[in-house]
């Protein structure tokens, strides 16, 4: 069942928070601020969708931020250093992301290693690889180097709408169809609900889990390209730090259960929207940016608490409906 009620509730919360922010500081509704916020929603929302697909299966990917750093460094080097044709680079980076996701999935499925451990090790490995690759220096484009086509595709705007937000909408639409209108989507939910039961019903649960991590890797790679062109310089020791927390928080806010088997694409996008509005509130109120992490932690804790309470009362509500 697609939790539209949760999505509607989250949308109402977004409108209430947005209205409050606008009343506190009218600059929130300025075209510049709205465009910048939409750009950040796009940047963070794309890889949040990938994280959500993994969470549906009952897994998690803690390496998202490190993958964004590593693939961003590789993209800059391939375009500015090796000087490969940019269309080839834009196709190659998602392939790297798919390979990383495939490795994660195979380690989880074939070697039965917990997703937490696999991706935690990945977090350390990819961050270390990015720092080694650049000798712990900042990677960036050289003086006078310009890639107008890539810049237009990633950081450009059409009719005032950032292309990162357009990409999020397009990717969200495709993933909505995949998750809510295909057999594979039903398999994802089934594996998350009860993997053993799904296996006995004839579902190749291993292939489904691996595919979820591959999708996450590809979407993270796409985000890495947008971030690389957005920042234009990448410090491998800090670029993408804690981005996995944003993705997890967006998914949890969007109705995804960390136990798996629940959630919708619209929900995770709305979760990303709410997080960026909260971030905007912090900035407009002049609250120290260091509290951003406290906000993320509070959001995740709140989402988990709500989810656990709903899990307690769900059987009771179901039985009441059955006797009604």
N, C-alpha and C positions, 0 to 999 in steps of 0.2 A: 504494500500500500504506500502510495506516495504521500508524504506528510505535508499536504498543502496547508493544513491548519497551522502547523509550525511556521511555515513560510509566511503566511498572512500575519501571524503574531509578530514575527521578526520584522516584517515590513512596517507594521504599526509602530514598533519600537524605534526603528530607524527614523520614521517621520517625527516621532516625539523628540528624540535626541537631536535631530537636525533642526527642528523648530526651536528647541531650547538654545542650541548653539547660535542660531541666527539672532535670537533675542538678546543673548549676551554680547554678541559681537556681529553687527550687520555685515562686516567684511566677509563673513562666511558665504554669503550669497553673491559676492562679486564674481563677474565672469572669469577673472583670472584665477581666483581661488577655486571655483568650481571646476575649471579645466585642469588645474593642477591636481585636485583631489581625484578627478576622473582618471587622470594618468596613473596615479598611484594605485587606484583600485584595479586598473588593468594590469599593472606590473605585478602586484601581489596576488591578484585573483587567478591568474593563469596557473601558477604552480600550486595554488591552494586547491584547485580542481583536481590536479594530479594527486595531491596528498589525500583528498577525500576519496578518490577511487580506491586507494590502498586501504584506507580506514574501513571502507565498506566490507572488505574481506576479513576484517579483524586484525589487520597488520598496521604498520606505521613506518614512516620514513623520516629518520632523524638527520639524514645526510643532505637534505634539500639545499640548505645554505652553502655548504661546502661544494656541492655540485655546481651551483650557480657561480661560485668563485672560480673553480677550475675551468669550466667550459667558457666563462667570460674571458679568462686569461688566454685560453687556446684560440678563441675567436679573434681577439685583438692581435695575437702573434701571427695567425694565419693570414689576416688581412693586411696588417701593417708591416710585419716582419718578413714572412715568406712571400707575401704579395700574391696569394692565390686569387683567382677571380671570385668576386664577392658572391655571385649566385652559387658557386660550388661550396663556399664556406657556409652559407645559409642552409644548404642541404646537408652538409657534413656534421654540423654541431648537433642537430637532432638525432643523427645516427649514433653519435657518441653517447647521447643521453639514453637512447634505446639500449645500447650495449650495457651501460651501467645498470639500468633497470633490469635487464635480463640476468646479469650477474647476481643482483640482489634476490630476484625471484628464484633462481636456481639454488642459491644457498639456503633459502628458506624452505623450498619444496624438497630438494634432493637430499640435502644434508640435515634437514630438520633443525636448523639453527633458528632461534627466536628472532623475529623481525627487528626487535629492539636492539639486539646484539649486533646483527648484521649491519644495520644502518648506522648504529653508533660507531662501529669500526670504520664504516665508510666515511662518516663525518670527519674522523681523524685522518684517514688515509688521503682523501681528496684535498683536504685543507693543506696537509703536509706536502702533497704533490704540487699544488699550486704555488706554494711558497718556495719549494725547491726549483721549480721550473723557471721562476723569475728571480732566483737568488734572493728572495725576500724583498725584492724591489717592487715598485709600483709599475704595473703594465699600462701602457696607454698609447695613443696614436701620436706619431711624430709631428713636429712642427710643419704645418702646411699640408698634412695628409687629410684628405677629405673624401668622403664616400657619400655624395649627395643622394644617390638612389636608396642606399641602406638607411641613411639618416631620415629620409622622408618616410620610408616604410615603418620605421621603429619609433622615432620621436616626432614625426611630423603630425599635422592635424588636417582634417578635412571638415570644412564648415565649423571650425572651432572645436571639433571633437578629437581628442588625442587618439592616434592609431592604436596605442596599447589598449585602450578601452574598446575600440572596434574589434580588435583581435580577441579580447575576452568575450565579447558578445558572440562572435562567430564560433569560437571554440566551445563556449558554453552551450550554444544551440546544438552543435554536433554531439557533444558529450551528453546532452539531455536526451537526444534521440537514441544514442547508444545505450544509456543507462535505463531509460524508462520505456523504450519502444523496441528493444531487440531481445532475442533469446540470451545473448551474452550478458546483458544487463540483469536479467532475471537470475542467471547463474551467479553473478557477483553477489546479489542479495542472499541467494540460497547458501553460498559458501560462508558468508558472514554470519548468517543465522545459526547454521549448524553444519559444519564442514563434513562431519561423518555421515549425517543423513543425506547430504547432497551427493556424497560419493556413492552411497548405496542406491541412490536413485538414478545412477548412471552418468552423473556429471564428472567430467575430467577436472577435478578440483585443482590439481597441480597446475594444469595449463591455464586455468582461470586466474590463479594467484600470480603466476609468472606474467601473464598478460597485464594484470593490474599494475605491477611494478614497471613494466615496459612503458605503459601509458604515462605513468608518473614521471619516468625518466625523460620521455619525449617532451612533455609539457614543461618540465623543469628546464630543459635545454632551450626551449623557446623563450621562456622567461629570462634565461641567462643572456640571450642575444639582445633582448630589449633592455635589460639592465646595463649591459656593456656599452650600448650606444647612448643610453641615458646619462650614465656617469662619465663616459669617455676615458676614464682612468680607473684601474682596479688595484686596490691594495689587497693582496691575497690573504693577509693576516686578519682583515676585518670585513672585507666585502662579503655580503650575504650572511653575516653573523646573526644567529637567532631567527633567521627567516623561517625555519621549520616551525618555530613557535607561532608565527603569524598564520601559517598554513593550518596548523592544528587548531588554533583558536577559531579561525574562520569556519572550519569544518564543524567543530563542536557547537559554535553559535548557530550554525546552519542546520542543526538537528541531527548531525552524525553521531552515532553512539561509538565510543571507543571499543565497545565489545563487538562491533561489526553488525552488518545487516540492516542498517537504517540510514536515511538521509536522502537528500535530493540535490541536484545540480543547482537549481534556483536557490536553495538554502545556503549553499557554500558561497555563492556569489553575493547574496545578501549579507552573509557573515563578513565577507571581505569589505563590503560597503560600510557596515557598522563599525568595523575596526578602524577604517580610515577616517570616518567621521569623529570617532573618539580621539584619534591621533590629532586631527585638526583642532578639536576642542582644546587639547593639551597645549598645542602651539599658540592658538589665539588667546588663551588665558595667560600665556607667559609662564606656564608651569615648566620646571626643568625637564629637559628631554630625557634625563636619566630615569624619570618615573615612567617612561614608556614601557619598560620591562615589567614594572609593577602592575601597570594596567593590563598587559598581556597575561600575567600570572593570575590576576584577579578574574579576568574574563574566562580563562580556561577552568579555573576552580569553580566559578559560578556555573558554567555549562555542565561540568561533570556532576556537580551537586544536583542540578535540575534533572539531568538524565537519570541519576541514581534514584531520585525520588519518584520520577515517572515510572521507572522500572518496578518499583515496589507496589505502586497503585494500579499498574496496568492490568494484572490478572484480576484484581477486584472489579475494575471497571468492565472488563470483558465478561465476567460472570454476571454482573448486574444487567448488562445488555442482553445476555442469553436468557435471563429469567423474566425480562420485561415483555 
